[in-house]
Every structure is written in C-alpha cells, then in structure tokens.
Amino acid sequence: MLDYNQDEVKAKLIHLGYDPKPDSKYAWTIHDPVGMRTEVAGAGFPEHIAGDCNGEAAGCPGGIEK
C-alpha cells in the first residue's frame, strides 16, 4: 500500500479515542461508541484484496507461498 503507515494510523485512532486492534499488516479494527465493528484500512486495500490477491498470493494478507 503506497504511503500507508500502520503506526501513524494507530496513533491517530488512539488520539481519536479508539482502541485499535490489528486486523492485518494493512488494517485495524475499531469499535464505535455503540459497539459497531469497523475496519480501518489504507485506500484501495479492499479492492486490492478482492481484485489482485484473491487471498492466495504470498504478498497478500493471508496469502500462501506457492
């Protein structure tokens, strides 16, 4: 992910009052004040997983070596 800094995103979420939990090396999971789970990820991340990775490429989250 271009220009995505996991540590900066975590710091910003904490600053905003959230308790981020790692969802992958490119995303965080937070819960809003009423308990709704939300994934916070770099721009284009969901499209990357759906269109490029299909969960199989080694360089993708959850991917496997072939």
Stockholm file with secondary structure:
# STOCKHOLM 1.0

chainA/1-66         MLDYNQDEVKAKLIHLGYDPKPDSKYAWTIHDPVGMRTEVAGAGFPEHIAGDCNGEAAGCPGGIEK
#=GR chainA/1-66 SS CTTCCHHHHHHHHHHTTCCCEEEETTEEEEECTTCCEEEEECTTHHHHIIIIITTTSTTSTTCCCC
#=GC SS_cons        CTTCCHHHHHHHHHHTTCCCEEEETTEEEEECTTCCEEEEECTTHHHHIIIIITTTSTTSTTCCCC
//
